Amino acid sequence: ATRPFLVFTEPLIALIGLDSTIPLASALAALIWAGIVQALLGLTLAKLTSHQIARGETWSLRRAVGFALRRCHRVALAFLVPLLVLAMLGLVSAPLGLLAQLGVVGQILAALGFGLALLLAIPMTMIWLGVLLGWPLMVLTVAAEDEDHFEAISRVFSYVFQKFVPLLTLLALSFLLTFATQGLAELIALVLQRLAQWGP
């Protein structure tokens, strides 16, 4: 049930070293691929759904794909900008690792500078959590509101951090619904298979 969510979040988790079983190059490739799929297919589906539910309009698949092709750069930038800021903040503290390689004096200087690394880790953690929990909302913001990437980032991060508990509740509910739907589909497929074998 969580597989669609994990397609994007597993590479994000591996990117910062929390999952050492996935190599960095594989995590980057998976993240890029998931971003492309979300930018094109996710935007198409979100546009079709948002117009059907919110406005009662029915868009053709061709029109929705055209919209997604014209706006996919906004979704890609909404993913990319926070990750670039995260990388830049990480580069600020990268010299501490080099200092630690310079012997005892370097290790003392690196230890003294570790406070800076801890201070930088606070906004880095917030950015990482915002992208981890809010990436589906970035697609929906662009699809439903036709916003640019800065507005998508702003809305998603404000929603994630101001409505954290409702967001987690909705995520849990969506996982339960997905699990129930998937379980029902598997049960029907199993019954069909058994009945097809039972008759003969």
KAWOBEL-V715972 format. One record per helix or strand of 3 or more residues. SS is the DSSP state (alpha for helix, beta for strand). FROM is the first residue (numbers start at 1). TO is the last residue. If there is no record, write none. Layout:
BEGIN
ss;from;to
SS;FROM;TO
SS;FROM;TO
END
This chain:
BEGIN
ss;from;to
alpha;3;15
alpha;24;55
alpha;61;100
alpha;103;145
alpha;149;162
alpha;164;199
END
